[in-house]
Amino acid sequence: MTIQINQQSVEFSTAAQINIEDLAEIASLGFKTVINNRPDGEGGDAQPKSADLAAAAKKLGLAYIYIPVVPNNIQPDQVEAYAKAYASAAKPVLGFCRTGNRAANIRNMALNVEQAKGVIAWLKSKCLITRLWRWYKGRCSKGSCCGSCKK
């Protein structure tokens, strides 16, 4: 069976629900990691269990990560867990859920978290509070904020 894979970037693609049989094709396409964002049982008995997918992936040399997300209810702790897992995952990564949309959405959120952390680290390294204090202190006629100046 050929699965429908949607490439989001060089390092990340998405797919709808996969089956154990699909994992051999996924490995042959060069994927190194599979991330499952679909909770067990969401699709009824037809949906393979995450533990079964993980065992089959391991036999094929694929890393397997399970971060279940309820549709339209992605939580901040799930995004944080995804960001950590994705950052350390062997690339390329195939993320899947029922349609592939959740997998794409949580990855995009996780990338934004990582970018935000980078900006915060940069801002902290620039010591903005100290710079603001020095600027303000230079504006005070007494050389420090004593409350007696009228500037």
Secondary structure, 3 states (H helix, E strand, C coil): CCCCEEECCCCEEEECCCCCCHHHHHHHCCCCEEEECCCCCCCHHHCCCHHHHHHHHHHCCCEEEECCCCCCCCCHHHHHHHHHHHHHCCCCEEEECCCCHHHHHHHHHHHHHHHHHHHHHHHHHCCHHHHHHHHHHHHCCCCCCCCCCCC
